[in-house]
């Protein structure tokens, strides 16, 4: 199956998802939403102290990854960069969705099967040392379906011969065909449980 635009899905996702996070989390302003220990009075909300109060509330309430995404999203939505990043990513999202539509309609595909990830899951001890960019790259297999708005699920199929950690496949179905997705996933899971190779 030919899906030429899915190669750009990861970059597109990491423009759109942070932009949506930035927009959604803008409400945490220490006046209406946020950590109550950093809440500000109505007077402070209307004064010059507002920016400081917002910064304190968001610093206390958001972890490193959330702050990183909010910053990236705010940059992508800024008036100087919106056309260059956000609008272009929206166009790519539509092309990725069209790739899936074409595969399921004109190419006659019922369910797509892909790897769930580019490798096995990291060990817990290695997660903290993983650079954010490397962690983002592990999403390369799952972001296209998310962008296209089609149902997808991952199913474990066997263990890695080298690490012994589980490996999985991702199943992707057309919109509103979750029942097909679940039936195929169940069949693969049952076959894998019996020790057969599903590839």
N, C-alpha and C positions, 0 to 999 in steps of 0.2 A: 504494500500500500504506500502510495506516494503522498507525503504530507510535508511540503517544502517549508512552511512557515513555522513549524513546531521547533525548529532549531533556534529561533529567536524568542521562544516563550520564556525562558529563564530570565533574560535581561528585561523583557517586558514586565514580567511578574514583579521583579524587584524595583520597578518604577511605580507600578500601580498599587501594590500592596502597602508600601510605606506611605504613598500619597493618601490612600484610604485611611490608614492608621492615623496619620497626622490630622486629617480632617475630623475623624471620629473622636480623637482624644483631645481636640481643641477645647472641648467643653470642660475639661478638668482644669478649672481656672482658680480654684481655691475660694470662689464665692458661691457657686451653685453646686459644683461637684468636686470631689477630691478628698484627700485625707483630712478628716475633721480636726486633727491636731494642728493643721496648718491653715485652717479656715481664716478668712479675713472678714472683718466687719464691713457693713455697707459703706461706712465712711472711708475705710481703707481702699475698698473697691473703686471708689470714685476719686481717690487721691493718687499721688505720684508713687505711693508704696505698692500699687497694684502689681507692677512688673516684678518687683522683688517677691511679693507673695505668690505669684504664679510660679516663678522659678523655684521657690522653696517647696511648694506643694508638688510640683512635677518631679523635682529631684528626689523627694522623699518617697513618692508613690510609684515611680517608674524605675524599672531595672535598666541595666546597660543596653540590652537589646531593644527594649521599647524606646528608650531615648534615641538610640541610633536610627531606628526606623522613622521616628517622628522628624528628626533632622533631615534625613534623606527625603522624606515625603514633603516636608515644607519647602525644601529646595526645588523639588520637581514641580510643585504647584505655584512657585513664585511667579510673579507677573513676567519677569524676564526669561524664565525657563519653561513655562507651561507649554508653549507651542513646541519647543525643542524636545521635551521629554514626555510630559503627560499626554498631550494630544497625539503624538506619534505612537506612544505605547498603546493608546486606545485603538488606533488604527491597526496595529499589529495584533491586538487581541481579537479584533473582528476577522482578520485573515486566518488566525489559528483556529477560531471557531468554524470558519468556512472549510478549512482542511478536514476537520472532523465530520462536518456535514457531508462533504464530498465522499469521504471514505465510507460512511454509513449508507448513503443513498446511491450515488452513481457508481461506486466501486463494489457495492453489494456486500460489505463487511457487516457481520452481526455483532461481533465483539473483538476488540483489539487486545492483544496480549503483549506486554512490554516488561522489561525488568522493573522492579519497584525502586531500585536504587543502583548506583554504580558500583556498589560493593556491600559488604556486610555492615551492620550497625557498629558504631564505635563502642569500645568498652567505656564504662562509666568513668573510669580513671582518666581516659583520654579526652573526654568531652570538654573539660575546662581549658585544656591546652589547645583546642582546635581554633584556628583563626576564623573569624566570622565569614570571610570570603570562601573558605573551604567548606564551611558548614552550609552556606547558601548553594554551593555547587552540587551538594548531594540532593538538592531538590529538582535537579534537571529532568528527571523522569516523571515526576508527579505534577509539575506546574502546568504543562500543556492542557491536561484535562480540567484543572481548576480554572484556568483562564477561559476555556471554551464553555464552561458550565455544563459539562456532561458528567454522568455518574461514573465513579471509578472506585475500585477497592483493591487492596493488596492481600495476597494469600501466600502463606509460607509453603514452599515446595520441597525443600531439602536443606541440609546443612552444608556449609562450605567444607570442602575437603582439607583446606589448609588451616582454618581457624576453628572450625566446628560450630560457628555461629550460623543462625538461620539465614537463608536466602529466600526471597519472595518474588512473585510476579504480580504485576498490576493488570487488572482487567478493566477495560473501558467500554462502555455501551452507549448507544444513542440516548438522547434525552427521553425521559419517561419510560425507559426500559430496564428499570432496576430489577424487576423480577427475572429477566434474562440474565442479568449480571450475577445475581445471587445464585441462580441455578448452576451457571458455569463455574462460579467460584466454589460452590459446594462440591461439584463433581471433581474439580482439580484437587481440592483439599482431601477428599476421600481417597482419591488415587495416590496422592502423596503420602497419606497416612499408611497405605498398604506397602509403601516402600518402592513404588515404581517411579521411573523417571518420567516427567511430564514434558520434557523438551524434545 
